[in-house]
Amino acid sequence: MNFPKNLKYSDDHEWVRVEGDEAVIGITDFAQSELGDVVYLELPSVGDEVSKGDAFGTIEAVKTVSDMLAPVSGEIIAVNEDLNDSPEDVNKEPYESWLVKIKMSDPSETEDLMDAEAYEEFIG
């Protein structure tokens, strides 16, 4: 399983790539493997406000439907519309298939996230 060192990880299995005051968010390789084949994503709209820990969308897979929880607070500034037509990309390339970009209202929230080593330990 792959855990890029340049990313941060939440205990809800989202990854975060920090780019200044923006957070690019997706689901981890571990999450996609646990879910199975992703068949549908319900993503938020640009302009929506999210708070850390709140659901920002759902991911539907063959095995289950799960909420995706925001690892940081802020405004949704971009949504990966390509995933509407090919949600299976989340399985094929979990670290390329970002879900949303958030302009963070409090960038210090990223300090609560795990690095790759801590995340790998977390999932055991």
N, C-alpha and C positions, 0 to 999 in steps of 0.2 A: 504494500500500500504506500502511496506517495503523500508526503506532507511537506510542501515547499517551505523552506526556511524564511523566505521573505514575507510570509503571511502571518496573520494573527488568527486565533481560533477561539470560538465560543464553546461553552459546554453544551450548547444546543446544536453543535455540528455545522455551524456556518463558518466560512473563512472570510477574512477581511484583509483587503490590500489598501493600506493607507496611502493616499496621494494628496499631500498637503492637508486641507481641511475637508477632503472628500474621502469617503469609504466605499470601495467597490466590494460587493458582497455576493457570495455564492455558497453552495453547499459542498462539504468535504467529500473526498473520495470514500471515506468510511461511511458517511451518510448515504451516498448514492448506492453503495454496495449493500447496505442494510435494507434500503427501500426496495431494491429490485428495479425493474424496468420502469422508468418514468414515462407516463403517458399524457400528463396534463399539468400545466402550471397556471395558477391564478396569481397574477402579479398586481401590485398597486398601480396607481396612476401617478404620473409626474405631477409634482405639487403637493402630494399627500404628505402630511407630517406623521412621523413615527416616533415612539418613545422606546428606549432600550427595554427589551424584554417583551414588547408587544408583538402580536402577529402582524406581519406585513403582507402575507399571502399564504397560499397553500400549494403543496406539491402532491400530486396524485400519482401513485405507482401501482403496479399490478398487485402488490401485497397490502397496501394501506394508503391512507390519506393523512398527511401531516401538516401542521402549521409551520411556517417559517417565522422565526422570531428575530426581531431586529437586535443586532449586537451593539448598536449605538443609536443615539437619538438624532433626529434632524429631519430635513426635507428631502423627499425623493426627487432627484434631479434628472435621472435617466432610468429607463427600464429596457431590458434586453428583449426587444420585440421579436427577434429571430427565434426565440425559444417557443413562441406561439405555434410556429409551423414545425419545429423540430425539438420538442422537449427531451427527446432521447439524447441530445447532445450533452445534457447534464450527466448522463451515464458514461458517454464516450470520453468527454474532456471536462471533468468537473472544475478544473482550475482555469479553464479558458471560457467556460460557459457561465459568466457572471449573471446574476439576476437583476440587481438594482445598484444604482449609485446614490449615495446619500451625502448631502452637504451637512456635515456634523455640526450640531449646535454646541456640543461639548466634547472636543477632541480628546480630553483627558479620559473619557470613558474607555478608550482603547487600552489604557493601562490595566484594566481588569481582564483583558483577554490573554489567552495562553500563547506562548511561542510554540513552534513545531514540536520541540522535545517534550514540553509539558503536555501538549495535546496527545501525543503518541502514548505517553504514560497514562493519561486520563482514560483513553479507550482500552488500555490494557492489551 
